[in-house]
Structure formats: C-alpha cells, structure tokens
C-alpha cells in the first residue's frame, strides 16, 4: 500500500508539474482559442510563460510577486480584449435570439407577458436589422452606446477562468487515466476534447448570465437585474438554485452539445484533415466553415433556451423581440426556428407591404426547401464574423 501511495503521489506531482509547464505555450493556446477574435491576446504571453515555467521548474525558486504581476497583466489584457470585441458579440447574440415570424402580417402583441418574457414596446422591431452592423446601429439608437458593452465583464471572466481551468482539468484527467491504467497519452485528442467540454460545463452558469445580460433591456425602468451578481442571485432564487442552473434539461443538454461540437471541430477536425490536406490558409478556411456549419445552429438554440425563465416569478424585458411561447427543447427549437421564421433580413417597408397584400389573397405554399423551411438562415446568424475570427 505504501508503494502504491508513493507511486500515486509521484504521478500527481509529475502531472501537476506538467500541467503548469503546459502554460509555457499559452500564447499559442490563446491565439488558437475558438472564441478569440483578436491577435492581441499574445501581448502578455511572454512574461506569463516565463513566470509560470519558473514555478514548474524544480531547479529554480520562482518569485511569486513576479508571477502575480504577470497574471494580473495577462488578466487585464484579457479583459480589455473582451471589451474590444464586446460590440460584435452583443450584436451577434441579439441576431441569434431575435424572433422574426415568417407571417409579418400578424401584429405582435407588445407590452404583454407570456411565459416570463415581456415583448417590450421599445424593443428593436423584428426584421429591421439583418447583419452585425445593422444590429449595432439599431441598438445604439434604442439604448445608447453603452449598450454595446453589455455582458463584457462576464465575457472577460469566462475567458480568464476557462484558460486557467482547462490545463488543470487536462492534467487531472491524465493523472486519473494513468492511475486507472488506461492507455491514453497526455496529448491524446480524447483528453483534450474532454477537458474543454468539462471546462465549458463548469462555466456554463456564467454563459447563462452573459446571455441574459446582453439580451436584457438597458432601460433602468425595465432592466430586471443590476449586474452579474444580482442576476446570479435572482436565477438561484427563482429558477431552481444550483441544481437548476447546471442540470435543467434546457441548459445542460444544449451546453453539452455546444461544448462537445466546438471542441471536436476545433481540436479533432484539424488533426484528422492534416494528413490529407496541405496546411495553410485554405485548411483554416475549410475547418472554420465545417465547424460553423455544425456548431452555429446549436449555439443559436442554446442562446434562445437560456432566455427562457423557468418559473413565472420573474419578468424579463428584452432588447429585441423574442418568441413569446417557450421552446420545449433542442429539437423543438430547431424545428420551429426553421419552419416559423424567416431569414430574408432586413425587411424593408416595401417588403412588408407586399406581405400584407399577399395575406389578403393567400395562395398555396411552394414546394421548394426554402418555402418549407424559410428560417434556416436564422440558425447561422453571425457566420461571417465567426469565420473571420476562426481564421485569424
């Protein structure tokens, strides 16, 4: 038993040391991170690499003050980067969650409360913004410039915590595999994907809060919470506590699908294509396109399910019009988005006039795919920006 305990202790020390050594390539990790949209993430990497490699080295005594300084500088740059990309993230999220019914001849009931959501009278008109820049202009016109920074604090915190937690989880998984005698190496794709999925699930409450803060109205009279901590406390109080925030099916299943598909397409897909496709810009574009085709629909569904209030004690006024009737899960959301919405945005007044005219003389539905599923494009909002970010 003592020999087994000694062997386990040595494995744990080695794995924790190797996980710290993994930080040495943090600059490259940050550039390749799937949510990164700025090459400036590498600015703080050299000083952070040196400090953490000193901690992992057994021959040197690290200066912990220098380590803390490096970590602080890196955290500040991560937060600043989150603020820089916040307007684009806010606009993308609003495009993903806005409900644009295909039958625009039926007026939306404004100022009503259905399923915990309030279709606010001041919300951005459905279909008025069809792209990132259009949504940004509409949001500034309705709520002011500061609305472009909604959720930026939570986004920065997510980036910092995910970058810190993922190597630690990877080291623990590797240690567990070696103790159990499972022949999985430290660089295995399985462990890499599993560590990213577990990190995403661990931080899923912060993703929920971020989405809520972005979609919430900035109007002080309508805003349901004052910030990140207030929103967290209200969710815990009214929506099932910690078990509800982690294990409710409308949160757990989309989070599991979203994080798994992201990890597989960003880590495993390039490794699979490497022997068959020459490395270069074309490979990045191919991997980015395939990854977005798979992940964007489930990301859109996840954002919409995150908005649904599980309980009727809260009312949420949103910046854009959202579906007044809640979805019943991932499959139900995918079906209703594809069949009951439209993607030919933005809708100009002339288009709406034609819709009203057609409503008076309805004809038979077309047999084409886009006639049957006019809202498929709604599942891929933010495609261009996400592709550019994945390439850069």
Buried (B, 14 or more C-beta within 10 A) or exposed (E): EEEEEEEEEEBBEBBBBBBBBBBBEBBEBBBBBBBBBBEBBBBBBEBBBBBBBBBBEEEEEBEEEBBEBBBEBBBEBBBBBBBEBBBBBBBBBBBBBBBBBBEBBEEBEEEEBEBBBBBBEBBBBBBBBBBBEBBBBBBBEBBEEEBBBBBBBBBBBBBBBBBBBBBBBBBBBBBBBBBEEEEBEBEBBBBBBBBBBBBBBBBBBBBBBBBBBBBBBBBEEBBBBEEBEBBBEBBBEBBBEEEBBBEBEBBBBBBBBBBBBBBBBBBBBBEEBEEEEEEEEEBBEBBBBEBBEBBBBBBBBBBBBBBBBBEEEBEBBBBBBBBBEBBBBBEEBBBBBBEBBBBBBBBEEEBEEEBEEEEEEEEEEEEEEEEEBBBBBBBBBBBEBBBEBBEE
